[in-house]
Amino acid sequence: MIHSKRHGEILRLLGEEGTITIASLAGRLGVSLETVRRDVRPLTDEGSILKMHGAVSLPSMAGEAPFERRMRENAEAKRLIARMVAATIRDGESVMLDTGTTTSFLARELLGHRRLTVVTNSSDIARTLATVNGNKVYMAGGELRSDSGAAFGVTAIDFVSRFSVSHAVISIGAVDAVAGLADYELEEAEFARMVLSRGQRSLVITDHTKFGRQGLVQVCGFDGFSELATDQPPPRDIAAALSQAGARLTIAAA
């Protein structure tokens, strides 16, 4: 593959998947990591793509992309994380889930469970788990977002604040060694913060592409949750911050 054709292939893959790791690009293009890094450099310089920790994305997808597009991004990594977390939840337990692509994958992995009590602000998660296997599903009210079908605001936060659950699970848009967890919308960050406070176990699930990102609104520091589940080891500074805060780190294996 000549140089210009490889640039085109990189842009095509990003158009389909949104964000791709450097390692994944190297494997799919059949070249070395160093070759991929060399190829993305001019695309980054001209603004065609954005580079983040260990991955690249299109500029239009740097913030929170529409929900359906984000469901396709790093889908296999999110599925691995969801499968690992689902195995730690037992039949009959209570789970609170915020809206997010990784939590939506978790809801699908929980379809084999029975008699769950589920509290969520996501219509996708509620629709997935309601009316099956003897589950009880409680959905927060309020105006639903057009892109994700999720409820936010004071009404939604007040609703979930009335519950205490075994497992409180959020997905997150950005993990930074200094700022901790952050998201791109004020209402989403406020809701996620409340969810984490309602669980005996407070769990953050995120794929590795969120490491090193800086969101607009802080959710909490590393001492604001008990566990983080992901698909690849985080950078050394984030791993150190987790360890110092006493947060457990679990990594899903393929």
N, C-alpha and C positions, 0 to 999 in steps of 0.2 A: 504494500500500500504506500503510495507516494505521500509526501508530507501534506499537500493541500487536501488530498482525499481523506486523510486521517482527521484533519481539522473538521471536515464536513461530517464525518462519522461521529466525532465527539459531540458536535452541535445537534446531530440527529438524535443521539441517545439521550442528551439532556432534554430535548424537546419532548421525548416520550416519558422520561422518568423524573425530571425535575432536578434532583440532587443525586450525584453519583460519587462514590469514593474513588480516589486515585487508584487504589488497589483493584477495585472492580473494573475500572476503565482499562487498566493494563491487561487484565485477564481477558476481557472481551475483545480487545484490539489485538491481542497476541504479541504485545511488546513489553519491554521492561518498565519498571516504575520510573526510572530516570528518563526514559523516552517520553512517557506520558507527561511528566513534569515539564520537560522541554517543549512539548507540543502545546500545553495549555498556557505557557508563559506569554506568547504573543496574543493569544485570545484574551487573556486577562488584561494585558497592557492596552489593548484597543477597546476594552469594555464589553466585549461580546459575552464573556462569562465572568462570574465572581468566584474567587477562591476562598475557602474557609479551611478549618482544621481538617486536613486529610481528605478533602472532598472539593468538588466544584458544582456550581449551579448556574442557572440563567438569572440575569438581573431581575427579571419580572417575577422570579420565585424567591427572592431574597427574604421577603417578609412572609407573612402567613398567606399561602396560596389558598384558593378555594378548596373546600373540604374534599370533594371528589378527586381532585388532582393530587392532593396530599395523601389520599388513601393509596395511590399508586406508587408514591415515592418510598423507596426502601422497604417495599412490602414484605419481602422475605425476612428481613431483619426484624421488623415489627411482629411478624407472625411467630418467629422464634422466641422473642421476649414474651409474647402473650401466652404461648404454650407453656413456657417455664413457670410463669406466675400463676396460671390457671391450676397447675399441679399442686400449688401450695394452698389452694382454697378448697375447703371440704363441703360436701353436701350439707345443706341446712344452715350455712353461715350467712352473715350479712355483709354486703359489699356496697361501698359508695364509689361511684365513678364519675369523673368530670368528662366533658366532651373533648375528644381528640382522636386522632387516627389510631394511635397505639391502644388506647382504651377501647375503641371500637373493635379492634382485632381481638382484644382480651374478651369482650362480650361474646364474640363468635366462638372462642375457645371454651367458653363456659357453657356452651349449649349441651354438653354432655353431663352437666351437673344437675342436681335435683333439689327442689325446695329452697332455693336461694331467696334471700330478701335483698332486693337491689334498689338503691337510691341513686338517681342520676338527673342531670339537666339535659341529657342528650336524647332526642327523639329516636335517633338511630339505635342507641343502646337499649332504650326502652322497648322499641319495636322488636329488636332481636331476641330479648329475653322474656318478654311478657307472654302469657298464655301458653307456656310450655313447661313441662316437668314439675308442675306444682309451684312455680316461682311466684313470689309477690314482687311487684315492681311499683315503686313510687317515683313519679316524675315531677320535678320542680316546675312551677308555673311561671308565667310571664310571656313577653313577646318572643317568638322564636326567630332566630337569625335566619336569613334567607339562604346563606351558603352552607350552614352546618345543621340547621334544624335544632339548635340548642337554645335554652332559655338562660338569660342572665339578668343581672340587676338585683335590687334590694329584695324583691319578692322571692327570687330563686335562692338567694343567700339565707334569708330568714327561714325558708322551708327546710333546707338541708340542715340548718343549725339545730333543728329539733330532734335529729337522729343521732344515735351513737352506734357505730358499726364495728364489726370485727376487722374489716379491711377497708381502709380509705386509700383510693388509688387515683393518681392524677398522671396525665402525660404533660410534657413541658416543651416549650419552644426553644429554650436557650439555657445552657449550663456554663457558668463562668467561675473560674477558681476564686475570684475576689467577690463578685456580686452574688454568687449563689445561683438560685433558680430565678428565671425571669420569663415573661411572655411579652406579646406584642400589643395586647389590648388590656386596658385598665380593668374592665369588667371580668375578663377571663382570669386575670391574675387574682383579683379579689375573691372570685368564686373558688379557685384552686386553693387559696390560702385557707378558706373555711373548710373545704373538704379534708385537708390534711389534719385539721384540728379535731375531726369527728371520729377518728379511728383508733382502736387499740393498737393497730399496726398502720403506720402511715408510709405509703410506698409511692415512689416516683418511677415511672417507666418511660424510657426514652431510647431511641437508637443513637448510635455514636456520632451521627452527623450534627447533633445538637451541642456537642462538646466544643467549647471555645467560642460559642456565639454569645452575643450580648443583646438581650431583649430590651424592650422599652420600659417595662414595669416589673419591679422585683416582686416575686412571690414570697420567698423566704431565703434565709441563709441555709447553710448545710446542717445547722442544728435544728431545723424546722421539720425534719422528717426522719424516719427510722431506717429506711432502706432505699437503695437505688438499684433498679434492674435495667440492664442494657445488653447489647449484643457484642461489644468489643471493649477491651480494657480502656479506661479513660486516660487522657494525658496525665503525666506525673503530678502536675500541680493540682489537678482536680482530684486525683486519687488521694493525695496528701490531705487536701481539705476535707474530704469525706472521712478519712481515718481520724483526723484530729477532732472532728465533730462527733465521732462515735457512730456514724451511719454505716450500715452494712452494705457492701457492694456484691451483687450477684451478676454473673455474666452467662448469658444463654449460649449453649454450645450447639453447633449445627448438627 
